Amino acid sequence: MWIQVPAPLLLAVMQSPTRWLLGVVLGVLAVLSLLGRFLRERPEGTVNPALVRKFNQRMRAWWLMTAILVAAMLLGRNGAMVLFFCLSFWALREFITMTPTRRGDHRALFWVFFLCTPLQYVLVAMGQEWYGVYSIMIPVYASLFVPARITISGDPKRFLERSAKIQFGLLICVYALSYAPALLTLELKVDNAPWDGDYSGLLFYFFLIVQLGDLLQFAWDKLVGKTVIAPAINASRTWEGFIGGVLSMAILGITLKWVTPFGYVEAAVLSATVAVMGFCGAMTMSAIKRDRGVTDYGTLVQGHAGLLDRIDSLCFAAPVFYHMVRFLYHG
């Protein structure tokens, strides 16, 4: 059954805990933005211009991503599906554009972009009754369709590489990311009773811990990082930063659990898991960039290069968070 779209008013679609969390986030962003403007106007020689510029670019990127999330909550479930579909479409475009394709791939790509991608979000928007379909549509049917369609083109050169690239892009940019708005379709139960909380708050919680997980790992890397994990992949990621970031997120996840149905243990475990998966996403996408000899995936988000550079952690964390929450609280 198709899900009805609620009235697009913030106070109507979000209950009080979510409004408070949103207000805190917007307030912190506003203060930091004013700080960045103040530092930018300081006389030369008093601050590091490159550091201030990077800080302000990072803040603009956070404002953009927060605006996307708020828009998803304002538009309701179906509107959020459309918004995330657009994000997936653009991220997949960035991924495919990164490596050259052959003429024999073009028709397969047409079906990937204009059938598989929108169909995944349509199925997700149709709710939990269709979970058994959208949870396997891309990993099974689309993954089999892509190499078969490329085969029909009659071009065998680098066939395995070409097929794998399209399959991986579809899996990460579309399938994995679609589980973020799928949080809005969950039907959770707490103590055998339907959870009466705000599902947009659950999406906000997930988004926030992913982004804060990246930020905390970066901070720990700069403060105490010494042992680089994979220098050829990312010279700034250290074991100290990774461990510090994961432990910090477990604590922070507990402090923010009031917008979720989670207990203390569940909040800590879920937040730490999201931090781990966010790290895996960032490292994996960095490895792909190094392999292809590029610095960034694109230039959509100022301050963080491409859109896929900004949501790589989100893509890897979304399906794991969704399935863990569904396993723990789904009736």
C-alpha positions in Angstrom: 0.0 0.0 0.0 1.4 3.4 -1.0 2.3 5.7 1.9 0.5 9.0 2.2 2.6 12.1 2.4 2.1 14.1 5.6 1.6 17.9 5.5 4.9 19.6 4.7 5.2 21.5 7.9 8.1 21.0 10.3 6.1 21.2 13.5 3.5 18.8 12.0 5.9 16.1 10.9 8.3 16.1 13.8 7.5 15.5 17.5 9.1 17.5 20.3 12.4 15.5 20.8 13.3 15.7 17.1 12.5 19.5 17.1 14.8 19.9 20.1 17.6 17.9 18.4 17.2 19.8 15.2 17.3 23.1 17.1 20.5 22.1 18.9 22.2 21.2 15.6 21.1 24.3 13.8 22.2 26.4 16.8 25.7 24.8 16.8 26.0 25.3 13.1 25.0 28.9 13.4 27.6 29.6 16.1 30.3 27.9 14.2 29.4 29.7 11.0 29.7 33.1 12.9 33.0 31.9 14.3 34.2 31.2 10.8 33.1 34.6 9.5 34.9 36.2 12.5 38.1 34.3 11.8 38.0 35.2 8.1 37.9 38.9 8.9 40.8 38.8 11.2 44.0 40.6 10.1 46.6 38.5 8.2 49.2 36.9 10.4 46.8 36.4 13.3 45.3 33.1 12.0 46.1 30.5 9.3 44.2 31.6 6.2 44.3 28.0 4.7 42.9 26.6 8.0 40.1 29.2 8.2 39.2 28.6 4.5 39.0 24.9 5.1 36.9 25.4 8.2 34.4 27.6 6.3 34.2 25.2 3.4 33.5 22.4 5.8 30.7 24.5 7.4 29.1 25.2 4.1 29.1 21.4 3.4 27.5 20.7 6.7 24.8 23.3 6.1 24.0 21.7 2.7 23.8 18.2 4.1 21.6 19.4 7.0 19.4 21.2 4.5 19.0 18.0 2.5 18.0 16.1 5.7 15.5 18.7 6.8 14.0 18.8 3.4 13.6 15.0 3.5 11.7 15.3 6.8 9.6 18.2 5.6 8.5 16.4 2.4 7.3 13.3 4.2 8.1 9.7 3.3 7.4 9.8 -0.4 9.1 13.2 -0.8 12.1 11.8 1.1 12.3 8.9 -1.3 12.3 11.3 -4.3 15.1 13.4 -2.7 17.3 10.4 -1.9 16.6 9.0 -5.3 18.1 12.2 -6.7 21.1 11.8 -4.4 21.6 8.2 -5.5 21.3 9.2 -9.2 23.9 11.9 -8.9 26.3 9.7 -6.8 26.0 6.9 -9.3 26.7 9.3 -12.1 29.9 10.5 -10.3 31.0 6.9 -9.7 30.4 5.8 -13.3 32.0 9.0 -14.7 35.2 8.4 -12.8 36.2 5.5 -15.1 35.7 5.3 -18.9 33.0 3.1 -20.3 32.7 1.4 -23.6 29.9 1.6 -26.1 28.8 -1.9 -25.1 28.0 -0.6 -21.6 25.7 2.3 -22.6 22.5 0.3 -22.9 23.1 -1.5 -19.6 23.8 1.9 -18.0 20.5 3.2 -19.4 18.6 0.5 -17.6 20.6 0.9 -14.4 19.9 4.7 -14.2 16.3 4.8 -15.5 14.9 1.5 -14.3 16.8 -0.1 -11.5 17.5 3.1 -9.6 14.0 4.5 -9.5 12.4 1.1 -9.0 14.5 0.5 -5.9 13.1 3.7 -4.3 9.5 3.0 -5.4 9.7 -0.4 -3.8 11.2 1.1 -0.6 8.4 3.8 -0.5 5.8 1.1 -0.7 6.6 0.0 2.9 7.5 -3.0 4.9 5.2 -5.2 2.9 7.7 -5.0 0.1 10.8 -5.6 2.1 11.3 -9.0 0.7 11.4 -7.5 -2.8 13.5 -4.4 -2.4 16.0 -6.1 -0.1 17.0 -8.4 -3.0 16.1 -6.5 -6.2 19.5 -5.0 -6.8 21.8 -7.6 -5.2 20.1 -10.5 -7.1 18.1 -9.4 -10.1 20.0 -6.2 -11.2 23.4 -7.8 -10.5 22.5 -10.7 -12.9 20.9 -8.3 -15.4 24.0 -6.0 -15.8 26.5 -8.6 -17.1 23.8 -10.3 -19.2 23.0 -7.0 -20.9 26.7 -6.2 -21.5 27.1 -9.6 -23.0 24.5 -9.0 -25.6 26.4 -6.0 -26.8 29.1 -8.4 -28.1 32.1 -6.5 -26.6 34.3 -8.9 -24.4 37.1 -6.5 -23.7 37.6 -6.0 -20.0 34.2 -7.6 -19.5 34.6 -8.6 -15.9 36.0 -5.2 -14.9 33.2 -3.3 -16.7 30.5 -5.5 -15.2 31.9 -5.3 -11.7 32.2 -1.5 -11.8 28.6 -1.0 -12.7 27.4 -3.6 -10.2 29.4 -2.1 -7.4 28.3 1.4 -8.1 24.7 0.3 -8.2 25.1 -1.6 -4.9 26.7 1.3 -3.0 25.2 4.4 -4.5 21.6 3.1 -4.9 20.9 0.0 -2.9 22.9 0.8 0.2 21.9 4.5 0.3 18.2 3.6 -0.1 18.2 2.2 3.4 18.5 5.7 4.9 15.0 6.8 3.8 13.8 3.3 4.4 14.1 4.1 8.1 11.0 6.2 7.7 9.0 3.1 6.7 9.9 0.9 9.7 7.2 -0.4 12.0 9.0 -0.8 15.3 7.8 -2.2 18.6 9.0 -1.6 22.1 7.8 -4.1 24.8 5.5 -5.6 22.3 3.7 -2.3 21.7 4.1 -0.1 18.6 6.7 2.6 19.1 5.0 6.0 19.2 8.1 8.0 18.5 9.0 10.1 15.4 10.6 8.1 12.6 12.1 11.3 11.1 13.9 11.6 14.4 15.4 8.2 13.9 16.6 9.2 10.4 18.0 12.4 11.9 19.8 10.4 14.7 21.4 8.1 12.1 22.5 10.9 9.9 23.9 12.8 12.9 26.0 9.9 14.3 27.4 9.2 10.8 28.6 12.7 10.4 29.8 13.1 13.9 31.6 9.8 13.7 33.6 11.1 10.7 34.3 14.4 12.6 35.4 12.7 15.8 37.7 10.3 14.0 39.2 13.2 12.2 39.7 15.0 15.5 41.3 12.0 17.3 43.6 11.5 14.2 44.8 15.1 14.6 45.1 14.9 18.4 46.7 11.6 19.1 47.0 9.8 15.8 50.4 8.1 15.2 49.9 4.7 13.6 48.6 5.1 10.1 46.3 2.2 9.1 46.9 2.1 5.3 49.3 4.8 4.1 48.8 4.1 0.4 45.0 4.5 0.8 44.6 7.4 3.3 47.7 8.8 5.0 45.6 10.6 7.7 43.6 7.7 9.1 45.2 6.2 12.2 44.4 3.4 14.5 44.3 5.8 17.5 41.8 8.0 15.6 39.7 5.1 14.6 39.5 3.6 18.1 38.9 7.0 19.7 36.2 7.9 17.3 34.3 4.7 17.7 34.4 4.9 21.6 33.4 8.5 21.5 30.5 7.7 19.2 29.3 5.0 21.6 29.1 7.6 24.4 27.6 10.3 22.2 25.0 7.8 20.8 23.8 7.2 24.3 23.4 10.9 25.0 21.2 11.3 21.9 19.1 8.2 22.3 16.1 10.2 23.5 14.9 10.6 19.9 15.0 6.8 19.4 13.5 3.6 20.9 17.0 2.4 21.9 18.1 1.5 25.4 21.5 2.4 26.6 23.3 -0.7 25.4 21.5 -0.7 22.0 22.4 3.0 21.5 26.0 2.4 22.3 26.3 -0.7 20.1 24.5 0.8 17.2 26.4 4.1 17.3 29.8 2.3 17.5 28.8 0.0 14.6 27.8 3.0 12.5 31.2 4.6 13.3 32.9 1.5 12.2 30.9 1.2 9.0 31.4 4.9 8.2 35.1 4.4 8.5 35.0 1.4 6.2 33.0 3.4 3.7 35.5 6.3 3.6 38.5 3.9 3.3 36.9 1.8 0.6 35.9 4.8 -1.5 39.4 6.3 -1.0 40.9 3.0 -2.2 38.8 3.3 -5.4 40.0 6.8 -6.0 43.6 5.9 -5.6 43.1 3.0 -8.0 41.6 5.3 -10.6 44.2 8.1 -10.0 41.7 10.8 -9.0 41.5 13.1 -6.0 37.7 13.5 -5.7 34.6 12.0 -7.2 33.1 15.4 -8.3 32.5 19.0 -7.3 28.9 19.2 -6.2 29.4 19.9 -2.5 31.8 22.8 -2.0 34.3 22.0 0.7 34.2 18.3 0.2 34.6 17.8 -3.5 31.9 15.5 -4.8 28.6 14.3 -3.4 29.9 10.7 -3.2 32.9 12.0 -1.2 30.4 13.4 1.3 28.1 10.4 1.6 30.5 7.5 1.4 30.2 6.8 5.1 26.4 7.2 4.9 26.2 4.6 2.1 28.1 1.9 4.0 26.4 2.6 7.4 22.8 2.8 6.2 22.0 -0.9 5.4 23.8 -2.1 8.5 22.0 0.3 10.8 18.6 -0.4 9.2 18.9 -4.1 9.5 20.1 -4.0 13.1 17.3 -1.7 14.1 14.8 -3.9 12.2 16.1 -7.1 13.8 16.0 -5.6 17.4 12.7 -3.8 17.2 10.6 -5.0 14.3 7.5 -6.8 15.3 
